[in-house]
Amino acid sequence: MVRKEVTGSTRPIQWKCVESRVYSKRLYYGRFILSPLRKGQADTIGIAMRRALLGEIESTCITRAKLEKVPHEYSTIVGVEESVHEILLNLKEIVLKSNLYGIINASICARGPKYVTAQDIISAASLEVVDPTQHIATLTEPIDFFIELQIKKSCGYRIESTNNSQDGTQDGTFHIDAVFMPVRNANYSTHSYGNEKEEILFLEIWTNGSLTPKEALLEASRNLIDLFLLFLHPEQEKKGTNSEETKNKITIAFLTFQKNLTNFNLKKNKNTIPWDCIFIDQLELPSRTYNCLKRSNIHTLSDLLSNSQQDLMKMEYFRKEDLKHILDTLQKHFSMDLPKK
């Protein structure tokens, strides 16, 4: 439960979970309340939270599947009850969990006759199958069944496309349109009381089992905070501004906000800057570079400094131009560099 004083009210804001249910391994439900709020605040929070829950939370999905000697999606495989199209649809529905970003390689290897399910997916320990009973295919004859899988972590709805419409099927590789949306549905409602001067916000969240409704609520809240942190930055300084002055402005502005938000106490040693309290949002990096860092779980300056230049170049979609932006920014604002290895 979190409390915060509300202007015009003697009571603190409180939030709590008032109902929690697990219908199945792939369907969780949670109901939360937030009150007391001033009139209009419930809608403001409810709209933003619902959009963040549905579009800003990441999940792990299968994005490609390779079946050898399969000419096209609507082919059939001897000894397999389902068509290739049906198998791909079943793979699209598999619910997975992973803390890693980038591409994860996995495979399915089975010998018929057999019901092939999600528990037959073979991968690294970092990948977890939420519901091992999810059906993939039915092998009706004693055949060897093998699929290579490519798995990614992202958010939103991604349509996998190729430059050539025939590419990706000639070697039996099929692109799967992935739904990186672990929140199945989110609703909110508001209720007025106290002569309609105060409001209470109700949030309902359904998830696919890869995270709980409470975890989804916390992640959506963090993502919203990351977005709004941008407005705490000073406007772009004129050319010729002293780098030391700029560094101090950035650090002081954010630490002031962090102190108000979490009652953060600065260390007695003023020469020690808490790097874990400075988010990469503050570094004013290009959006492409920023997104690469976020996908690799680099959220603070402390996270960034724990990597070498070589580590960063191993990240998916990361380019030399991105590394140059980071090195220039670190040198400009903090007079520091990253080790090459």
C-alpha positions as CSV (number, residue, x, y, z in Angstrom):
1,M,0.0,0.0,0.0
2,V,1.4,3.4,-1.0
3,R,0.3,6.7,0.6
4,K,0.6,10.3,-0.6
5,E,-1.0,13.4,0.8
6,V,-3.6,15.0,-1.5
7,T,-4.0,18.8,-1.7
8,G,-7.3,19.8,-0.2
9,S,-7.8,16.4,1.6
10,T,-6.7,15.4,5.1
11,R,-6.6,11.7,4.0
12,P,-3.7,10.2,2.1
13,I,-4.0,8.5,-1.2
14,Q,-4.0,4.7,-0.9
15,W,-3.9,1.9,-3.4
16,K,-4.5,-1.8,-2.8
17,C,-5.5,-5.1,-4.5
18,V,-9.1,-5.9,-3.4
19,E,-9.5,-9.1,-5.6
20,S,-7.1,-11.6,-7.1
21,R,-8.0,-14.8,-9.0
22,V,-6.2,-17.4,-11.0
23,Y,-8.6,-19.0,-13.5
24,S,-6.0,-21.0,-15.3
25,K,-2.2,-21.0,-16.0
26,R,-3.0,-18.5,-18.8
27,L,-5.6,-16.3,-17.2
28,Y,-5.0,-14.2,-14.1
29,Y,-7.3,-11.5,-12.8
30,G,-6.7,-8.6,-10.4
31,R,-8.9,-5.7,-9.2
32,F,-7.3,-2.6,-7.6
33,I,-8.5,0.6,-6.1
34,L,-6.9,4.0,-5.7
35,S,-8.5,6.7,-3.5
36,P,-9.2,9.4,-2.5
37,L,-8.7,11.4,-5.6
38,R,-9.8,14.9,-6.6
39,K,-12.5,15.1,-9.1
40,G,-11.1,14.4,-12.6
41,Q,-7.9,12.7,-11.4
42,A,-9.4,9.2,-11.6
43,D,-10.1,9.6,-15.4
44,T,-6.6,11.1,-15.9
45,I,-4.9,8.1,-14.2
46,G,-7.3,5.5,-15.5
47,I,-6.9,6.4,-19.2
48,A,-3.1,6.6,-19.0
49,M,-2.8,3.4,-17.0
50,R,-5.0,1.4,-19.3
51,R,-3.1,2.5,-22.4
52,A,0.2,1.7,-20.7
53,L,-1.1,-1.8,-19.6
54,L,-2.2,-2.7,-23.1
55,G,0.6,-1.2,-25.1
56,E,3.8,-0.6,-23.0
57,I,4.4,-3.9,-21.3
58,E,6.9,-6.4,-22.8
59,S,6.5,-10.1,-23.3
60,T,8.3,-13.0,-25.0
61,C,6.9,-14.6,-28.2
62,I,7.9,-17.0,-31.0
63,T,8.6,-14.9,-34.1
64,R,9.9,-17.5,-36.5
65,A,9.7,-21.3,-37.1
66,K,11.7,-23.4,-39.5
67,L,10.4,-26.8,-40.8
68,E,12.7,-28.4,-43.3
69,K,11.4,-29.6,-46.7
70,V,8.2,-27.6,-46.3
71,P,7.4,-25.6,-49.5
72,H,4.7,-23.3,-48.2
73,E,2.5,-22.4,-45.2
74,Y,-0.5,-24.5,-46.4
75,S,1.5,-27.7,-46.9
76,T,0.8,-30.9,-45.0
77,I,3.4,-33.1,-43.4
78,V,3.0,-36.9,-43.7
79,G,2.2,-38.3,-40.3
80,V,1.1,-35.0,-38.8
81,E,-2.6,-34.4,-38.3
82,E,-2.4,-30.6,-38.5
83,S,-1.3,-28.5,-41.5
84,V,1.7,-26.3,-41.3
85,H,-0.6,-23.2,-41.0
86,E,-2.4,-24.7,-38.0
87,I,1.0,-25.5,-36.4
88,L,2.1,-21.9,-36.8
89,L,-1.1,-20.7,-35.3
90,N,-0.5,-23.0,-32.3
91,L,3.0,-21.7,-31.9
92,K,1.7,-18.1,-32.0
93,E,-0.4,-18.9,-28.9
94,I,2.4,-20.3,-26.8
95,V,2.9,-18.1,-23.6
96,L,6.6,-17.7,-22.6
97,K,8.6,-15.9,-20.0
98,S,12.2,-14.6,-20.3
99,N,14.3,-11.9,-18.7
100,L,16.7,-11.7,-21.7
101,Y,16.5,-9.4,-24.7
102,G,17.7,-10.2,-28.2
103,I,17.1,-13.4,-30.1
104,I,16.7,-16.7,-28.2
105,N,17.0,-19.9,-30.2
106,A,14.9,-22.9,-29.3
107,S,13.7,-26.1,-30.9
108,I,11.2,-28.9,-30.8
109,C,12.3,-32.5,-31.3
110,A,9.8,-35.3,-31.0
111,R,9.2,-38.9,-32.2
112,G,5.7,-40.0,-33.1
113,P,3.1,-41.1,-32.5
114,K,2.8,-38.3,-29.9
115,Y,0.9,-35.2,-28.9
116,V,3.5,-32.4,-29.2
117,T,2.9,-29.7,-26.6
118,A,4.8,-26.6,-25.3
119,Q,6.7,-28.8,-22.8
120,D,8.6,-30.2,-25.8
121,I,10.3,-26.8,-26.5
122,I,14.0,-27.1,-25.8
123,S,15.8,-23.9,-25.0
124,A,18.2,-22.2,-22.5
125,A,17.3,-22.0,-18.8
126,S,16.4,-18.3,-19.3
127,L,13.2,-19.3,-21.1
128,E,10.2,-20.5,-19.2
129,V,7.0,-22.1,-20.6
130,V,4.0,-20.8,-18.7
131,D,1.6,-23.6,-19.7
132,P,3.4,-26.8,-20.8
133,T,0.1,-28.4,-21.9
134,Q,-0.5,-26.0,-24.8
135,H,-1.0,-28.0,-28.0
136,I,1.3,-27.7,-31.0
137,A,0.8,-30.8,-33.2
138,T,-0.4,-34.4,-33.3
139,L,2.0,-37.0,-34.7
140,T,0.0,-40.0,-35.9
141,E,2.9,-42.1,-37.3
142,P,6.4,-43.0,-36.1
143,I,8.1,-40.0,-37.7
144,D,10.8,-37.6,-36.5
145,F,9.3,-34.1,-36.0
146,F,11.7,-31.2,-35.7
147,I,11.1,-27.4,-35.7
148,E,13.7,-24.6,-35.1
149,L,12.3,-21.6,-33.3
150,Q,13.4,-18.0,-33.0
151,I,12.1,-16.2,-29.9
152,K,12.1,-12.4,-29.0
153,K,11.0,-10.1,-26.3
154,S,9.3,-6.9,-27.2
155,C,6.0,-5.0,-26.8
156,G,2.9,-4.3,-28.9
157,Y,1.9,-6.1,-32.1
158,R,4.7,-6.9,-34.6
159,I,4.1,-8.1,-38.1
160,E,7.2,-10.0,-39.4
161,S,7.8,-9.1,-43.0
162,T,10.4,-10.0,-45.6
163,N,11.8,-8.0,-48.5
164,N,10.6,-10.7,-50.9
165,S,7.2,-12.4,-50.4
166,Q,8.7,-15.7,-51.3
167,D,11.7,-15.4,-49.0
168,G,11.5,-17.2,-45.7
169,T,9.5,-20.2,-47.2
170,Q,12.0,-21.6,-49.7
171,D,14.1,-23.0,-46.8
172,G,11.1,-23.8,-44.7
173,T,11.4,-20.7,-42.5
174,F,8.1,-19.0,-41.6
175,H,7.6,-15.6,-40.0
176,I,5.0,-15.5,-37.2
177,D,3.1,-12.3,-36.4
178,A,3.7,-11.9,-32.7
179,V,1.5,-10.4,-30.1
180,F,3.8,-9.0,-27.4
181,M,0.9,-8.1,-25.1
182,P,0.8,-10.0,-21.8
183,V,-2.2,-8.0,-20.6
184,R,-5.3,-9.5,-22.2
185,N,-7.6,-6.8,-21.1
186,A,-7.7,-3.8,-18.8
187,N,-10.7,-1.8,-17.7
188,Y,-11.2,1.1,-15.3
189,S,-14.2,2.8,-13.7
190,T,-14.6,5.9,-11.5
191,H,-17.0,6.5,-8.6
192,S,-17.7,9.9,-6.9
193,Y,-18.5,10.3,-3.2
194,G,-18.3,13.0,-0.6
195,N,-20.8,15.4,-2.4
196,E,-18.9,14.4,-5.6
197,K,-15.8,16.2,-4.5
198,E,-13.7,13.1,-4.3
199,E,-13.3,10.0,-6.5
200,I,-12.2,6.4,-6.3
201,L,-10.6,4.6,-9.2
202,F,-11.1,0.9,-9.9
203,L,-8.7,-0.9,-12.2
204,E,-9.4,-4.4,-13.5
205,I,-6.5,-6.3,-15.2
206,W,-6.4,-9.7,-16.9
207,T,-3.1,-11.2,-17.9
208,N,-2.0,-14.3,-19.8
209,G,0.0,-15.8,-16.9
210,S,3.4,-14.6,-17.9
211,L,3.1,-12.0,-15.1
212,T,0.5,-11.3,-12.4
213,P,-1.9,-8.3,-12.6
214,K,0.0,-6.6,-9.8
215,E,3.3,-7.0,-11.7
216,A,1.7,-5.6,-14.8
217,L,0.4,-2.6,-12.8
218,L,3.9,-1.9,-11.4
219,E,5.6,-2.2,-14.8
220,A,3.0,0.0,-16.5
221,S,3.6,2.6,-13.7
222,R,7.4,2.5,-14.2
223,N,7.0,2.9,-18.0
224,L,4.7,6.0,-17.5
225,I,7.3,7.5,-15.1
226,D,10.0,6.9,-17.7
227,L,8.0,8.8,-20.3
228,F,7.2,11.8,-18.1
229,L,10.8,12.1,-16.9
230,L,11.5,13.8,-20.2
231,F,9.7,16.9,-19.1
232,L,11.9,17.3,-16.0
233,H,14.9,18.0,-18.3
234,P,15.9,21.6,-18.9
235,E,15.4,22.8,-22.5
236,Q,18.3,22.4,-24.8
237,E,21.1,24.6,-23.7
238,K,22.7,27.2,-26.1
239,K,25.9,26.2,-27.8
240,G,29.0,27.0,-25.7
241,T,27.4,26.1,-22.4
242,N,30.0,24.8,-20.0
243,S,29.8,21.0,-19.8
244,E,30.4,21.0,-16.0
245,E,27.5,23.4,-15.6
246,T,25.2,21.2,-17.8
247,K,26.2,18.1,-15.8
248,N,25.4,19.7,-12.5
249,K,22.0,20.9,-13.8
250,I,21.0,17.5,-15.1
251,T,22.1,15.7,-11.9
252,I,20.5,18.3,-9.5
253,A,17.2,18.3,-11.5
254,F,16.8,14.6,-11.4
255,L,17.9,14.0,-7.8
256,T,15.4,16.7,-6.7
257,F,12.6,14.8,-8.5
258,Q,13.9,11.5,-7.1
259,K,13.9,12.8,-3.6
260,N,10.3,14.0,-3.9
261,L,9.2,10.8,-5.4
262,T,10.9,8.2,-3.1
263,N,12.2,10.3,-0.2
264,F,15.7,9.6,-1.4
265,N,18.4,10.8,1.0
266,L,21.6,12.1,-0.6
267,K,24.8,10.7,0.8
268,K,26.8,12.8,3.2
269,N,29.7,12.7,0.8
270,K,28.8,15.4,-1.8
271,N,31.5,14.2,-4.2
272,T,29.8,10.9,-4.6
273,I,27.0,10.9,-7.2
274,P,24.5,8.0,-7.0
275,W,24.7,6.7,-10.6
276,D,21.9,4.3,-10.1
277,C,19.6,7.2,-9.5
278,I,20.3,8.8,-12.9
279,F,18.2,7.2,-15.7
280,I,19.4,7.0,-19.3
281,D,16.3,9.1,-20.2
282,Q,18.4,12.1,-18.9
283,L,21.3,11.5,-21.3
284,E,19.3,12.9,-24.2
285,L,20.4,10.1,-26.5
286,P,18.8,9.5,-30.0
287,S,15.7,7.4,-29.7
288,R,17.2,4.5,-31.6
289,T,20.2,4.3,-29.2
290,Y,17.9,4.8,-26.2
291,N,15.6,1.9,-27.3
292,C,18.6,-0.4,-27.8
293,L,19.7,0.2,-24.3
294,K,16.2,-0.3,-22.8
295,R,15.7,-3.6,-24.7
296,S,19.0,-4.8,-23.1
297,N,17.7,-3.9,-19.6
298,I,20.0,-0.9,-19.2
299,H,17.9,1.7,-17.4
300,T,20.3,3.7,-15.3
301,L,23.7,5.3,-15.7
302,S,25.0,2.6,-13.3
303,D,23.7,-0.1,-15.6
304,L,25.4,1.5,-18.5
305,L,28.8,1.9,-16.8
306,S,28.8,-1.8,-15.9
307,N,29.2,-2.6,-19.6
308,S,32.2,-2.3,-21.9
309,Q,32.2,-1.0,-25.4
310,Q,32.5,-4.6,-26.6
311,D,29.5,-5.6,-24.5
312,L,27.3,-2.9,-26.1
313,M,28.3,-3.8,-29.6
314,K,27.0,-7.3,-29.0
315,M,23.5,-6.0,-28.4
316,E,20.9,-6.6,-31.1
317,Y,20.5,-3.8,-33.6
318,F,23.3,-1.8,-31.9
319,R,25.6,0.1,-34.3
320,K,28.9,2.0,-34.1
321,E,27.0,5.3,-34.4
322,D,25.0,4.4,-31.2
323,L,28.3,3.7,-29.4
324,K,29.7,7.1,-30.5
325,H,26.6,8.9,-29.2
326,I,27.0,7.2,-25.8
327,L,30.7,7.9,-25.6
328,D,30.3,11.5,-26.6
329,T,27.5,12.0,-24.0
330,L,29.5,10.4,-21.2
331,Q,32.5,12.6,-22.0
332,K,30.5,15.7,-22.3
333,H,28.4,15.5,-19.2
334,F,30.4,13.3,-16.8
335,S,34.0,13.4,-18.2
336,M,34.2,9.6,-18.3
337,D,34.6,6.8,-20.8
338,L,33.7,3.1,-21.1
339,P,36.4,0.5,-21.3
340,K,36.9,-1.1,-24.7
341,K,36.7,-4.7,-23.2
